[in-house]
């Protein structure tokens, strides 16, 4: 998410999606990142690690099985928000959140269908990004209902049963962009006016996805303070890192971690510090109670799954072929 009506600098070249997760960055142009070296114990490169000040508060690798896909307590979630500079009192009220994800409070200039679409994308994006124990979802796999719990890996299972990183997607300028996950499509819902009003900065959104809807909704529903608080928080400082992180990860949206013992791990972009903090703040701004289900730890994707995703044509594989490798 980029500040609405702000058109200067890199904000005219990119906008960050929320909830989304997802992998939640659509980049209209290259963005350079300059940062102090990440602390050596994070394992992530400086782009994926993001702002040094906030790295100690991002998820760390699991050290025991019960930590895989474990959420946070609400107390910890609220403490992190304070550390990241977001006042809980500035978040959406329960009434505002319920209205937004129900397609209510539609601002002028948008259709009922667009309001419903924005609501649907938001609900699904929050569900994917906060997919931990206590907030699982179901998929029909080989004719049976299967519970999906993959938040610590930075992975999701789409409704058609494909395992992938949330931001996995064809080129956003291609006709197939409409096939992307909700976490990627929601970029348009969160786009600033500078993007929506200027076709030279980005391609048109997929049919039915309302460009700039969230900002318009906030202005029409007494939520300007939420947006202002978001951009005074760590979110604004993590934007360039998260943007570059997703750009570097290309189609598969996998990134690599160097452990202190010299071994390597692989995760989806959403659990890298920069992207995790950015997405966390976005979801917290919408619903603090949902944000507490963000994964408290990250877990390395099994090597067999990493290889399959890397070797696939589109960065996704059937979950039915690989679900035995995961701990739920």
C-alpha positions in Angstrom: 0.0 0.0 0.0 1.3 3.4 -1.0 0.1 6.7 0.5 -3.0 7.9 -1.3 -2.6 11.1 -3.4 1.1 11.0 -2.9 2.9 11.1 -6.2 6.5 12.0 -5.6 9.5 9.7 -5.7 9.4 5.9 -5.8 5.8 5.8 -4.8 4.8 6.6 -8.3 6.7 3.4 -9.4 5.3 0.8 -7.1 2.5 0.0 -4.8 2.4 -2.6 -2.1 -0.5 -4.9 -1.6 -1.7 -5.9 1.9 -3.2 -9.0 3.0 -2.8 -9.9 1.4 0.3 -11.6 0.7 0.9 -11.5 0.0 3.9 -11.5 -1.6 2.1 -8.3 -1.9 4.2 -6.1 -4.2 3.5 -5.1 -7.7 6.4 -3.1 -9.1 6.0 -0.7 -12.0 9.7 0.0 -12.2 13.0 -1.0 -10.7 13.6 0.2 -7.1 17.1 0.3 -5.6 17.7 -0.5 -2.0 20.5 0.7 0.2 20.7 -0.6 3.8 23.1 -1.3 6.6 24.3 -5.0 6.6 21.9 -7.3 8.3 22.9 -8.8 11.6 24.8 -12.1 10.8 22.4 -14.3 12.7 19.3 -13.5 10.6 20.5 -15.5 7.7 18.6 -13.3 5.2 20.4 -11.0 2.8 20.0 -7.3 3.5 17.1 -6.8 1.1 15.0 -9.6 2.5 16.0 -8.7 6.1 14.9 -5.1 5.7 15.4 -2.4 8.3 18.0 -3.5 10.8 16.2 -1.8 13.7 13.2 -4.1 13.3 14.9 -7.4 12.4 15.0 -8.7 16.0 11.2 -8.7 16.1 10.6 -10.7 12.9 10.0 -14.4 13.0 13.0 -16.7 13.7 13.4 -20.3 12.6 11.6 -23.0 14.4 13.6 -25.0 16.8 10.9 -27.6 17.8 8.0 -29.1 16.0 5.3 -27.4 18.0 6.5 -24.0 16.7 5.7 -24.9 13.1 2.7 -22.8 12.1 2.3 -21.4 15.6 0.6 -18.0 15.8 1.3 -15.3 18.3 -0.7 -14.3 21.4 -2.7 -11.1 21.2 -0.5 -9.6 23.8 2.6 -10.2 21.6 0.8 -9.0 18.5 -0.1 -5.7 20.2 3.5 -5.3 21.6 4.9 -5.7 18.1 2.6 -3.1 16.7 3.8 -0.7 19.3 7.4 -1.5 18.5 6.7 -1.0 14.8 5.1 2.4 15.6 1.4 1.6 15.1 -1.2 2.6 17.8 -3.9 -0.1 18.1 -6.5 2.7 18.6 -5.8 3.8 15.0 -6.8 0.4 13.5 -10.2 -0.2 11.9 -12.9 -0.6 14.4 -14.7 -4.0 14.4 -17.6 -2.3 12.7 -15.4 -0.8 10.0 -13.6 -4.0 9.3 -16.9 -6.0 9.1 -18.3 -3.4 6.8 -15.2 -3.4 4.5 -15.0 -7.2 4.2 -18.8 -7.4 3.6 -18.7 -5.0 0.7 -20.6 -2.3 2.7 -19.8 1.4 2.9 -19.3 1.5 -0.8 -17.7 4.9 -1.8 -19.0 7.0 -4.7 -17.7 5.9 -8.1 -17.6 2.2 -7.5 -20.2 -0.4 -8.3 -21.7 -3.0 -5.9 -19.9 -5.7 -7.8 -16.5 -3.9 -7.3 -17.2 -3.5 -3.6 -17.9 -7.2 -3.3 -14.8 -8.0 -5.2 -12.6 -5.9 -3.0 -14.2 -7.5 0.1 -13.6 -11.0 -1.3 -9.9 -10.3 -2.1 -9.4 -8.9 1.3 -11.0 -11.8 3.2 -9.0 -14.3 1.2 -5.7 -12.4 1.5 -6.0 -12.1 5.3 -6.8 -15.8 5.4 -3.8 -16.8 3.4 -1.3 -14.6 5.3 -2.5 -15.6 8.7 -2.7 -19.3 8.0 -1.5 -20.8 11.3 -2.8 -23.1 14.0 -6.2 -21.8 15.0 -6.8 -20.2 11.6 -6.6 -23.0 9.1 -8.6 -23.4 5.9 -9.8 -26.5 4.0 -9.3 -27.7 0.5 -10.7 -30.7 -1.4 -7.7 -32.9 -2.4 -8.3 -36.1 -4.2 -12.0 -36.0 -3.2 -11.3 -35.5 0.5 -11.4 -32.4 2.7 -7.9 -31.5 3.8 -6.9 -28.9 6.4 -4.2 -26.5 5.2 -1.7 -25.0 7.7 1.4 -23.6 6.0 2.0 -20.1 7.3 5.5 -20.8 8.7 6.7 -21.9 5.2 5.3 -18.8 3.4 3.1 -21.1 1.2 -0.6 -21.4 0.3 -2.8 -23.9 -1.4 -5.1 -22.3 -4.0 -8.8 -23.4 -4.4 -7.7 -25.6 -7.3 -5.3 -27.5 -5.1 -2.0 -25.9 -6.2 0.8 -25.4 -3.7 2.7 -22.1 -4.2 3.9 -18.9 -2.7 1.1 -16.3 -2.4 2.7 -13.8 -4.9 3.4 -16.5 -7.5 1.9 -15.0 -10.6 2.3 -14.5 -14.4 3.7 -11.1 -15.4 1.2 -8.6 -14.0 0.9 -7.1 -17.5 -0.2 -10.4 -19.1 -3.8 -11.5 -19.7 -3.3 -14.3 -17.3 -2.9 -11.9 -14.4 -6.5 -12.5 -13.5 -5.5 -16.0 -12.6 -3.2 -14.8 -9.8 -4.0 -15.4 -6.2 -6.1 -12.9 -4.2 -2.9 -11.8 -2.4 -1.5 -10.5 -5.7 -4.7 -9.1 -7.2 -5.4 -7.1 -4.1 -2.6 -4.8 -5.2 -5.0 -2.9 -7.3 -7.5 -2.5 -4.5 -4.8 -0.9 -2.4 -3.3 1.2 -5.3 -2.8 5.0 -4.8 -4.5 7.5 -7.0 -1.2 8.1 -8.6 -1.4 4.6 -10.1 -5.1 4.4 -10.8 -5.3 7.8 -12.5 -2.2 7.4 -14.6 -2.2 4.6 -17.2 1.4 5.2 -18.0 2.5 4.0 -14.6 0.8 0.6 -14.7 -1.3 -1.7 -16.8 -5.0 -1.9 -16.2 -6.2 -4.1 -13.4 -7.9 -7.5 -14.1 -11.6 -7.1 -15.0 -13.7 -6.4 -12.0 -10.9 -5.5 -9.6 -11.5 -1.9 -8.4 -8.3 0.2 -8.6 -7.8 2.4 -5.5 -10.9 1.1 -3.7 -9.4 0.9 -0.2 -8.3 4.5 -0.1 -11.6 5.7 -1.4 -13.4 3.5 1.2 -11.2 5.0 4.0 -12.0 8.5 3.0 -15.7 7.7 2.9 -15.8 5.8 6.2 -13.9 7.9 8.7 -10.7 5.8 8.5 -8.2 8.5 7.3 -6.5 8.1 10.7 -5.7 4.5 10.0 -3.9 5.3 6.8 -2.0 8.1 8.4 -0.9 5.9 11.2 0.2 3.2 8.8 2.5 5.5 7.0 4.1 6.8 10.1 5.0 3.3 11.2 7.7 0.9 10.2 5.6 0.0 7.1 6.9 3.0 5.1 10.5 2.1 5.9 10.0 -1.6 4.8 8.4 -0.8 1.5 11.5 -0.6 -0.7 13.0 -3.7 0.8 9.8 -5.8 0.4 9.4 -4.5 -3.1 12.9 -5.5 -4.1 12.6 -8.8 -2.2 9.6 -9.9 -4.3 11.2 -8.6 -7.5 14.3 -10.6 -6.9 12.3 -13.8 -6.1 10.9 -13.9 -9.7 8.3 -16.5 -10.6 8.8 -19.1 -7.9 8.9 -16.4 -5.1 11.3 -18.5 -3.1 14.2 -17.0 -1.1 17.2 -18.5 0.6 18.5 -18.3 4.1 22.1 -19.0 5.2 22.1 -20.5 8.7 24.9 -19.8 11.2 26.1 -23.5 10.9 26.6 -23.0 7.1 23.6 -24.9 6.0 20.9 -23.3 3.8 17.1 -23.0 4.1 14.4 -22.0 1.7 11.2 -20.1 2.5 8.4 -18.2 0.7 8.9 -14.4 0.5 6.1 -13.7 3.0 8.1 -14.9 6.0 11.2 -12.9 5.3 11.6 -10.1 7.8 10.9 -7.1 5.5 7.8 -8.6 3.9 6.5 -10.1 7.1 6.7 -6.8 8.9 5.1 -4.9 6.1 2.2 -7.4 5.7 1.8 -7.7 9.4 1.2 -4.0 9.8 -1.2 -3.9 6.9 -3.3 -6.6 8.4 -3.0 -5.2 11.9 -4.3 -1.9 10.6 -7.4 -3.7 9.3 -7.9 -6.1 12.2 -5.5 -6.6 15.1 -7.2 -9.8 16.1 -6.5 -11.3 12.7 -2.9 -10.1 12.7 -2.1 -12.1 15.8 -2.4 -15.3 13.7 0.6 -14.3 11.6 3.3 -17.0 11.9 5.5 -16.5 14.9 8.3 -18.6 13.4 9.5 -19.5 9.9 10.2 -23.1 8.8 12.3 -24.3 5.8 10.3 -25.7 2.9 11.3 -29.4 2.4 13.9 -29.9 -0.3 11.7 -32.1 -2.4 9.1 -29.4 -2.5 11.6 -26.7 -3.3 13.0 -28.7 -6.2 9.5 -29.4 -7.6 8.5 -25.7 -7.4 11.8 -24.6 -9.0 11.4 -27.1 -11.8 7.8 -26.4 -12.6 6.8 -24.1 -15.5 4.8 -21.7 -13.3 6.2 -22.0 -9.8 3.4 -24.2 -8.4 2.8 -27.9 -7.9 -0.2 -30.1 -6.9 -0.6 -30.1 -3.2 -1.7 -33.7 -3.4 1.7 -34.8 -4.5 3.6 -33.0 -1.7 1.4 -32.6 1.4 3.0 -35.6 3.1 6.2 -33.4 3.6 4.5 -30.9 5.8 3.7 -30.8 9.5 0.1 -29.6 10.2 
